Amino acid sequence: MPNYEYLSRIHGPEDLKKLSFSELDLLCAELRARLIEVISQNGGHLASNLGVVELTVAMHKVFDCPKDQFVWDVGHQCYTHKILTHRNERFDTIRKEGGISGFPKRCESDCDSFIAGHSSTSIAVATGLAKANTLKGNDDYVLAVIGDGAMTGGLAYEGLNNAARGNDRIIVILNDNEMSISKNVGALARYLSTIRSNPKYFRAKDRVERGLKAIPVVGTPLRDAVFHSKEALKRALYKTTLFEYFGFTYLGPVNGHNIKNLCEVLQRAKDLARPVLIHVETKKGKGYLFAEKNPGAYHGVSKFDVSTGNPDAAPSMNFSSAFGESLTRLADKDERICAITAAMKYGTGLHKFAAKFPSRFFDVGIAEGYALTFAGGLAAGGMIPVFAVYSSFLQRGFDQILHDLSIERQHVVIGVDRAGVVGDDGETHQGLFDISFLTPIPHMEIYSPYSYQELDFILRHCVAECDGPCAIRYPRGREQVVPELTPQSYEEYTLFAPGAKALVVSYGRLFKDVWYAVEEIRQTKPVAVMKLQKIFPLSDECLQIMGKYEQVIFIEETMEAGCIGEHAAARLQEMRCKTRCHIKAIRDFVPQATVAQALAALGLDRASIKEYIIQRLSD
């Protein structure tokens, strides 16, 4: 167990203000030890949090949180902030059921100024908070911490375009670690590299500033006069930075692991009392050698051995890797197939495709809307684009699916990864809304495999047979299969034990538990089961079969509003069927817990499913 000599004294941000810079350095070492101690047991976002320890400490040293508000983009790098803001004693519960969240949550602490979980929102949030301060007449500061990866998202630039209108006290801190989850891509990455490798202007600017300040009596006023009209100096030494064109005063680049320098620059930004952007350079994974060498692999981790860096559970096949391998095999036979990711090459299982077909692989950065419209362009040009994206992030591309893909039936395949309950990342990452927002879109087809083999069959079908946009939704983690149920090809639906008055319909991950729950019920009551592979739209043939039963019970791992059972019930009513439909699905946001815990709490574990079916059969 590490010795936390300094951390044990910190109960809130006010306590670290008493420490000297040398003591703060020791505190940072203890904070890293605490992060590694807990994340190695609970899992979580390791590398990104190790990279912002000094920055977080410096922010709390110079500013007064919660009076001054900190906005964390995505939010996954807020662990040190949580430890320093009265939550160290509960830090062992992070990402556990009933524990503290791995993301900022206003309901958890006054020091968490806004919820986070998705990328590129921080500047827009901070702009709103800062404007509210101005309108209320207070002089508090708002700091937005955003990574260079999140700066590939268009919403960040919409924020920059509005943030510097006026003199609101907003400070944007660009955390530049040359990474998002995977290595950064695109023009912004090249631009930041230019700033990092060409510091001529910034060195000269600092030399001039120090020289002017050294002049007795008039030095500081003279410095202020020169730097309030600095265009001539810039033109002579270095071109204006992109951020100054947006209206920000630019400070940096700054070493993100030097507490004293960070505090000096933060104080300078504070004294300016206007929109400032501070460019901070950090090392993702700082202080833990395995994470420093391979930060992408240690971005989000499961439980691991600290001494070796190895996960406790050996890596195994999962739906993401199965999707990537199937797509790679198909692309080997069809040169029209392209793969697209929004900065999630490894998370979506596309890294092998990228290595084998680099000219047909496109990482567009954190830009889901762009990815979908870009895919539409590829399809219109005769290619077959496949966009793999997490369900919760696909929400950001609704208009592009509706307008750019569906109206003219562009043949784009969307791999909807992490569909359903995701687990310990909580409300912001659950994949529960894709069915609800995709089903109203004309021409959209939706599929849901329950095994790797079904996933392969469906992907082949979508690539070869579909003539418009289609989505394949699959869960996080490994397949859960019934050994005796092995499909030999793509089938829209499969009906089992049809001779009954009641039918249970399900699909995807839940089907295994539905199957075994019904098997137990069948010992006393006959019940039919239907497994769907194509879940929307349901064919007339499939609906006619449902309409023959007195009761149809839908068990779904999605939101109840807009679920498949809801659509089927409406169609059966149109067909004047007397079938009674019952739906077991989800009605609210799902908090953090393991997948098993969450499903049990939702009444979607095997025992609860069995109980629900028995109750409905008794109605």
C-alpha positions in Angstrom: 0.0 0.0 0.0 1.6 3.4 -1.0 2.4 5.9 1.7 0.2 9.0 1.1 2.0 11.5 3.3 0.8 14.6 1.4 -2.4 13.2 -0.1 -3.7 12.3 3.4 -3.7 16.0 4.2 -5.8 17.0 1.2 -9.5 17.0 2.0 -10.5 19.7 -0.4 -8.8 22.1 -2.9 -8.2 24.7 -0.2 -5.7 22.3 1.4 -3.3 22.1 -1.5 -2.9 25.9 -1.6 -0.9 25.6 1.6 1.8 23.4 -0.1 5.0 24.7 -1.6 6.0 23.8 -5.2 8.3 21.1 -4.0 5.6 19.6 -1.9 3.2 19.8 -4.8 5.6 17.7 -6.8 5.5 15.1 -4.1 1.8 15.3 -4.0 1.6 14.6 -7.8 3.7 11.5 -7.3 1.2 10.3 -4.6 -1.7 11.1 -6.8 -0.3 8.9 -9.6 0.2 6.1 -7.2 -3.4 6.5 -6.0 -4.7 6.5 -9.6 -2.7 3.3 -10.4 -3.8 1.6 -7.2 -7.5 2.1 -7.8 -7.7 1.8 -11.6 -5.7 -1.4 -11.5 -8.5 -2.9 -9.4 -11.6 -1.2 -10.8 -10.6 -0.6 -14.4 -11.1 2.8 -16.0 -9.3 5.5 -17.9 -5.7 5.3 -16.9 -3.3 7.0 -19.4 -5.3 10.2 -19.8 -5.6 10.7 -16.1 -1.9 10.1 -15.5 -1.2 12.8 -18.1 -3.1 15.6 -16.4 -2.1 15.3 -12.7 0.1 18.4 -12.6 -2.3 20.4 -14.7 -5.2 19.6 -12.4 -3.2 20.4 -9.3 -2.1 23.7 -10.8 -5.7 24.6 -11.7 -6.7 24.1 -8.1 -3.7 26.0 -6.8 -4.4 29.1 -8.8 -8.2 29.1 -9.0 -11.0 28.7 -6.4 -13.2 25.7 -7.3 -16.2 25.5 -7.1 -16.5 29.4 -7.2 -14.4 29.1 -10.4 -15.8 26.4 -12.6 -13.8 23.6 -14.3 -15.3 21.9 -17.4 -13.7 18.7 -18.5 -14.1 17.7 -22.1 -15.3 14.1 -22.4 -14.7 14.0 -18.7 -12.7 10.8 -18.6 -9.6 12.7 -17.3 -11.3 14.1 -14.2 -10.1 11.5 -11.7 -7.4 13.7 -10.0 -10.0 16.5 -9.8 -12.3 14.1 -8.0 -9.6 13.0 -5.5 -8.8 16.7 -4.7 -12.4 17.7 -4.3 -13.5 15.8 -1.2 -13.9 12.4 -2.9 -10.6 10.6 -2.1 -12.2 8.5 0.6 -14.7 7.2 -1.9 -12.3 6.9 -4.8 -12.1 3.1 -4.4 -15.8 3.0 -5.5 -15.2 4.7 -8.8 -17.2 3.2 -11.7 -18.8 0.6 -9.3 -22.5 0.2 -8.7 -23.5 2.9 -6.3 -20.0 4.4 -6.3 -18.7 7.7 -7.7 -18.8 8.2 -11.5 -15.8 8.0 -13.8 -17.2 11.3 -15.3 -18.1 14.7 -13.9 -21.7 14.8 -12.5 -23.3 17.8 -10.9 -25.4 15.6 -8.6 -22.2 14.2 -7.1 -20.3 17.4 -6.2 -20.5 21.2 -6.5 -17.0 21.0 -8.0 -18.4 19.2 -11.0 -19.9 22.1 -13.0 -21.4 20.1 -15.9 -22.0 16.5 -17.0 -19.6 15.0 -19.6 -19.1 11.8 -21.5 -19.1 12.8 -25.1 -16.4 14.7 -26.9 -15.9 18.3 -27.9 -18.6 19.9 -25.7 -16.5 21.7 -23.1 -15.9 25.0 -24.9 -19.6 25.5 -25.7 -20.5 24.6 -22.0 -17.8 27.0 -20.7 -19.0 29.8 -23.0 -22.5 29.4 -21.6 -21.3 29.4 -18.0 -19.0 32.4 -18.5 -21.8 34.3 -20.2 -24.1 33.5 -17.3 -21.4 34.9 -14.9 -21.1 38.1 -16.9 -24.9 38.6 -17.0 -25.1 38.1 -13.2 -22.3 40.6 -12.7 -19.8 38.2 -11.0 -16.1 37.9 -11.8 -15.7 34.1 -11.5 -13.6 32.2 -14.0 -14.6 29.3 -16.2 -11.9 26.9 -17.4 -12.5 24.3 -20.2 -9.9 21.5 -20.4 -10.0 19.9 -23.9 -7.6 17.4 -25.5 -6.2 17.7 -28.9 -8.2 14.7 -29.9 -11.5 16.3 -28.9 -10.3 19.4 -30.9 -10.9 17.3 -34.1 -14.7 17.6 -33.4 -16.6 20.4 -35.1 -18.5 21.4 -32.0 -15.1 22.5 -30.5 -14.7 25.1 -33.3 -18.3 26.2 -33.0 -17.4 26.9 -29.3 -14.2 28.8 -30.2 -16.1 30.8 -32.8 -18.4 32.1 -30.1 -16.3 32.0 -26.9 -14.2 35.1 -27.5 -17.1 37.5 -28.3 -16.7 40.0 -25.5 -14.5 39.8 -22.4 -16.1 36.9 -20.5 -13.7 35.3 -18.1 -13.2 32.0 -20.0 -9.9 30.1 -20.2 -9.6 27.2 -22.6 -6.8 24.8 -21.8 -5.7 22.7 -24.8 -4.2 19.5 -23.4 -1.9 18.5 -26.2 -0.6 14.9 -25.7 -0.6 14.1 -29.5 -3.3 11.4 -28.8 -7.0 11.0 -28.4 -7.7 7.3 -27.9 -5.8 6.3 -31.0 -3.1 8.5 -32.5 -4.4 11.9 -33.7 -5.0 12.5 -37.3 -5.7 15.4 -39.7 -4.8 19.0 -40.2 -5.1 20.1 -36.6 -2.6 17.5 -35.5 -0.2 18.8 -38.1 -0.9 22.4 -37.1 -0.2 21.7 -33.4 3.0 19.9 -34.4 4.1 23.1 -36.2 3.5 25.2 -33.1 5.4 22.7 -30.9 8.4 22.5 -33.3 8.6 26.2 -34.2 8.7 28.0 -30.9 10.7 31.0 -32.3 7.8 33.5 -31.8 7.1 32.4 -28.3 10.7 32.4 -27.2 11.2 35.9 -28.6 8.0 37.1 -27.1 9.1 35.9 -23.6 12.5 37.5 -24.0 11.0 40.8 -24.9 8.5 40.6 -22.1 11.2 39.9 -19.5 13.4 42.7 -20.8 10.6 45.2 -20.7 9.6 44.2 -17.1 13.2 44.7 -16.0 13.2 48.4 -16.8 12.7 50.3 -13.5 9.4 52.1 -12.9 8.1 52.1 -16.4 8.8 48.4 -17.3 5.5 46.8 -16.5 3.3 49.6 -18.1 5.6 49.5 -21.1 5.3 45.8 -21.4 1.5 46.0 -21.2 1.4 48.7 -23.9 3.6 46.7 -26.3 1.7 43.5 -25.8 -1.7 45.1 -26.2 -0.6 46.2 -29.7 1.6 43.2 -30.6 0.7 42.7 -34.3 3.9 44.2 -35.6 6.0 41.9 -33.4 4.1 38.9 -34.6 4.4 39.8 -38.2 8.1 40.1 -37.7 8.7 36.9 -35.8 5.9 34.4 -36.4 2.5 34.1 -37.9 -0.5 34.6 -35.7 -1.8 31.4 -34.2 -5.1 30.0 -35.3 -6.6 30.6 -31.8 -5.8 34.3 -31.9 -7.8 34.6 -35.1 -10.7 33.3 -33.0 -10.1 36.2 -30.6 -8.2 34.4 -27.8 -5.0 35.5 -26.2 -2.7 32.5 -26.8 -0.2 31.4 -24.1 2.1 28.5 -24.7 3.2 25.9 -25.4 3.7 25.1 -21.7 5.3 22.1 -20.1 2.3 20.3 -18.6 4.4 18.5 -16.0 6.1 21.5 -14.4 3.9 22.7 -11.6 5.6 26.1 -11.1 5.5 27.0 -14.8 1.8 25.9 -15.0 0.9 28.0 -12.1 2.7 31.0 -13.5 0.9 30.7 -16.8 -2.5 30.1 -15.2 -2.0 33.2 -13.1 -1.1 35.2 -16.1 -4.3 34.0 -17.9 -6.2 34.9 -14.7 -4.8 38.4 -14.6 -5.7 39.1 -18.2 -9.4 38.7 -17.3 -10.5 38.0 -20.9 -10.7 34.9 -23.2 -7.4 33.1 -23.1 -6.2 29.8 -24.6 -3.4 28.0 -22.9 -1.6 25.3 -25.0 -0.3 22.7 -22.5 1.9 19.8 -23.6 1.5 16.6 -21.6 2.6 13.0 -21.9 -0.3 10.5 -21.8 0.4 7.8 -19.3 3.0 9.9 -17.4 4.6 8.1 -14.5 3.6 4.5 -15.4 6.1 3.1 -17.9 3.7 0.6 -19.6 1.2 3.4 -20.2 3.9 5.8 -21.4 5.1 3.3 -24.0 1.7 2.3 -25.2 -0.9 5.0 -24.2 -3.5 3.8 -26.6 -3.6 0.3 -25.0 -3.9 2.0 -21.5 -6.6 4.5 -22.4 -9.4 2.4 -21.0 -8.4 -0.6 -19.1 -9.9 -3.5 -17.2 -8.4 -4.8 -14.0 -4.6 -5.4 -14.4 -1.4 -6.4 -12.6 0.5 -3.2 -11.7 3.9 -5.0 -11.8 3.5 -6.4 -15.3 0.9 -4.2 -16.9 -1.0 -7.3 -18.0 -4.8 -7.5 -17.7 -6.1 -10.1 -15.2 -8.2 -11.7 -17.9 -6.5 -12.7 -21.1 -7.8 -10.9 -24.2 -10.4 -12.8 -26.1 -12.6 -12.5 -29.1 -15.5 -10.0 -28.7 -18.1 -8.6 -31.0 -15.9 -5.6 -32.0 -13.0 -7.9 -33.0 -15.4 -10.3 -34.7 -16.8 -7.5 -36.7 -13.4 -6.2 -37.8 -12.2 -9.7 -38.8 -15.4 -10.4 -40.8 -15.1 -7.0 -42.6 -11.4 -7.6 -43.4 -12.3 -11.0 -45.0 -15.0 -9.4 -47.1 -12.7 -6.5 -48.2 -10.2 -9.1 -49.4 -12.7 -10.2 -52.0 -14.3 -6.8 -52.8 -12.2 -3.7 -53.5 -15.2 -1.4 -53.1 -15.4 -2.0 -49.4 -14.0 0.8 -47.2 -13.9 1.2 -43.4 -14.4 4.4 -41.5 -13.9 5.2 -37.8 -14.2 8.3 -35.7 -11.0 8.1 -33.8 -11.8 4.5 -32.5 -9.7 2.2 -34.7 -8.9 -0.2 -31.8 -12.2 0.2 -29.9 -14.2 -0.8 -32.9 -11.9 -3.6 -34.0 -10.8 -2.0 -37.3 -7.1 -2.0 -36.6 -6.5 -5.2 -38.7 -8.4 -3.8 -41.6 -6.4 -0.5 -41.3 -3.1 -2.5 -41.5 -4.1 -4.6 -44.4 -6.0 -2.0 -46.5 -4.6 1.4 -45.5 -5.8 3.1 -48.7 -9.4 2.0 -47.9 -9.3 2.9 -44.2 -10.4 6.3 -43.0 -10.0 7.7 -39.5 -11.8 11.0 -39.6 -11.2 12.1 -36.0 -13.9 12.7 -33.5 -16.4 13.7 -36.2 -19.3 11.2 -36.4 -21.5 13.5 -38.5 -18.7 14.1 -41.0 -18.1 10.3 -41.1 -21.6 9.6 -42.1 -21.8 12.2 -44.8 -18.4 11.2 -46.0 -19.7 7.6 -46.2 -22.6 8.9 -48.2 -20.2 10.5 -50.7 -18.2 7.2 -51.0 -21.4 5.3 -51.6 -22.5 7.8 -54.3 -19.1 7.3 -55.9 -19.6 3.5 -56.2 -17.8 2.3 -53.0 -19.3 0.3 -50.1 -18.5 2.2 -47.0 -18.8 0.6 -43.5 -18.8 3.0 -40.5 -18.1 1.3 -37.1 -19.2 3.5 -34.2 -20.4 3.2 -30.7 -24.1 3.4 -30.3 -24.0 6.4 -27.9 -21.8 8.3 -30.3 -24.0 7.5 -33.3 -26.6 9.8 -31.7 -24.5 12.7 -32.9 -25.1 11.8 -36.5 -28.9 11.6 -36.7 -29.4 14.4 -39.3 -26.7 13.0 -41.5 -28.4 9.5 -41.5 -31.8 11.1 -42.2 -30.8 13.6 -44.8 -27.6 12.5 -46.4 -28.1 8.7 -46.5 -31.7 7.8 -46.4 -33.5 10.1 -48.8 -31.5 8.8 -51.8 -30.9 5.3 -50.3 -27.1 5.5 -50.1 -25.7 2.0 -49.5 -23.8 2.7 -46.2 -23.4 -0.1 -43.6 -23.3 1.2 -40.0 -21.7 -1.1 -37.4 -23.4 0.0 -34.2 -21.0 -1.2 -31.5 -21.7 -1.2 -27.8 -25.4 -1.4 -28.4 -27.5 -2.1 -25.3 -26.2 -1.9 -21.7 -22.5 -1.0 -21.7 -21.8 -1.1 -17.9 -19.6 0.9 -15.7 -19.2 4.1 -17.8 -22.8 4.9 -16.9 -25.6 7.0 -18.5 -23.6 8.8 -21.1 -22.3 5.6 -22.7 -25.2 3.2 -22.6 -26.3 2.2 -26.2 -30.0 2.3 -25.6 -31.4 4.8 -28.1 -30.2 3.7 -31.5 -33.4 1.6 -32.3 -35.6 4.4 -31.2 -34.0 7.0 -33.4 -33.3 4.8 -36.4 -36.7 3.1 -36.8 -38.6 6.3 -37.9 -36.2 6.9 -40.8 -37.5 5.6 -44.1 -35.5 3.0 -46.0 -33.4 2.2 -42.9 -32.9 -1.5 -42.1 -31.7 -2.7 -38.7 -30.1 -6.1 -37.8 -29.1 -7.6 -34.4 -26.9 -10.8 -34.2 -26.7 -12.8 -31.1 -23.5 -14.6 -32.0 -20.3 -14.0 -34.0 -21.5 -16.4 -36.7 -24.8 -14.5 -37.1 -22.8 -11.2 -37.2 -20.7 -12.6 -40.1 -23.9 -13.7 -41.9 -25.6 -10.4 -41.4 -22.5 -8.4 -42.5 -22.2 -10.4 -45.7 -25.9 -9.8 -46.3 -25.7 -6.1 -45.7 -22.7 -5.6 -48.0 -24.0 -7.8 -50.8 -27.8 -7.5 -50.7 -28.9 -4.2 -49.1 -29.5 -1.3 -51.4 -29.7 1.5 -48.9 -28.5 2.5 -45.4 -28.5 -0.4 -42.8 -27.3 -0.8 -39.3 -26.0 -3.8 -37.5 -26.2 -3.4 -33.7 -24.1 -5.7 -31.4 -23.2 -5.5 -27.7 -20.0 -4.9 -25.9 -18.1 -8.0 -24.9 -18.4 -11.7 -25.9 -21.1 -13.7 -27.4 -23.6 -15.6 -25.3 -24.9 -18.5 -27.3 -27.1 -21.5 -27.0 -24.9 -24.4 -28.2 -27.6 -26.3 -30.0 -28.8 -23.2 -31.9 -26.3 -22.8 -34.7 -27.6 -20.9 -37.7 -26.2 -22.0 -41.1 -27.0 -18.8 -43.0 -28.7 -15.4 -42.7 -32.3 -15.8 -41.7 -34.6 -12.9 -41.0 -36.2 -14.8 -38.1 -36.3 -18.3 -36.7 -39.4 -19.8 -35.0 -39.0 -22.5 -32.4 -41.8 -24.7 -30.9 -44.6 -23.0 -32.9 -47.5 -25.0 -31.4 -48.5 -22.7 -28.6 -50.9 -19.8 -27.8 -48.1 -17.5 -26.7 -44.9 -16.3 -28.4 -41.8 -14.7 -26.9 -39.8 -12.6 -29.3 -36.2 -11.4 -28.7 -32.9 -10.8 -30.4 -29.2 -10.0 -29.7 -27.5 -10.6 -26.4 -30.7 -11.2 -24.4 -31.8 -14.2 -26.5 -29.8 -16.8 -24.6 -31.4 -15.9 -21.3 -34.8 -15.7 -23.0 -34.3 -19.1 -24.5 -33.4 -20.8 -21.2 -36.1 -18.9 -19.3 -38.7 -20.2 -21.8 -37.2 -23.7 -21.6 -38.0 -23.8 -17.9 -41.5 -22.5 -18.4 -42.1 -25.0 -21.2 -42.0 -27.8 -18.6 -45.5 -26.7 -17.5 -46.8 -24.4 -20.3 -46.3 -24.5 -24.1 -44.6 -21.3 -25.3 -43.1 -20.5 -28.7 -40.0 -18.5 -29.3 -38.9 -16.3 -32.2 -35.3 -15.1 -32.6 -34.9 -12.1 -34.9 -31.8 -11.3 -37.0 -33.5 -8.5 -38.9 -35.3 -6.5 -36.3 -36.6 -3.6 -38.5 -38.7 -3.4 -40.6 -40.4 -6.7 -39.8 -41.6 -8.4 -42.9 -45.3 -9.1 -43.6 -44.6 -12.8 -43.2 -43.0 -12.3 -39.8 -45.9 -10.2 -38.6 -48.5 -12.6 -39.9 -46.9 -15.3 -37.8 -47.0 -13.1 -34.7 -50.6 -12.3 -35.5 -51.6 -16.0 -35.1 -50.8 -16.0 -31.4 -53.0 -14.9 -28.6 -50.1 -13.2 -26.8 -46.7 -11.9 -28.1 -44.2 -11.0 -25.4 -41.2 -8.9 -26.6 -38.0 -8.9 -24.4 -35.7 -6.1 -25.6 -32.4 -4.5 -24.4 -33.4 -1.0 -25.6 -35.6 1.9 -24.7 -39.3 1.0 -24.6 -40.3 4.1 -26.6 -39.7 3.2 -30.2 -38.7 -0.4 -29.5 -39.4 -3.3 -31.9 -42.4 -4.5 -29.9 -44.0 -1.1 -30.1 -43.7 -1.0 -33.9 -44.9 -4.6 -34.2 -47.9 -3.9 -31.9 -48.9 -1.0 -34.1 -48.7 -3.0 -37.3 -50.6 -5.9 -35.8 -53.4 -3.5 -34.8 -53.4 -2.2 -38.4 -53.8 -5.9 -39.6 -56.8 -6.2 -37.2 -55.1 -9.0 -35.3 -56.5 -9.7 -31.8 -53.0 -10.5 -30.5 -52.2 -8.9 -27.1 -48.6 -7.5 -27.1 -46.5 -7.1 -24.0 -43.1 -5.4 -23.9 -40.3 -5.7 -21.4 -37.7 -3.0 -22.2 -36.0 0.0 -20.6 -37.7 3.3 -19.6 -35.0 5.5 -18.0 -31.3 6.3 -18.1 -29.2 3.4 -16.8 -26.5 4.3 -14.1 -23.1 2.7 -13.8 -22.8 -0.9 -12.8 -21.5 -4.1 -14.4 -23.6 -5.3 -17.3 -24.9 -8.2 -15.2 -25.8 -5.9 -12.3 -27.5 -3.4 -14.6 -29.6 -6.1 -16.4 -30.7 -7.5 -13.1 -31.7 -4.1 -11.9 -33.7 -3.6 -15.1 -35.4 -6.9 -14.8 -33.6 -8.3 -17.8 -31.6 -11.1 -16.2 -32.8 -14.7 -16.7 -34.7 -15.0 -13.5 -36.5 -11.7 -14.0 -37.3 -12.6 -17.6 -38.8 -15.9 -16.5 -40.9 -14.2 -13.9 -42.1 -11.5 -16.3 -43.2 -14.1 -18.9 -45.1 -16.2 -16.3 -46.9 -13.1 -15.1 -47.9 -12.1 -18.7 -49.1 -15.7 -19.4 -51.4 -15.4 -16.4 -53.0 -12.1 -17.6 
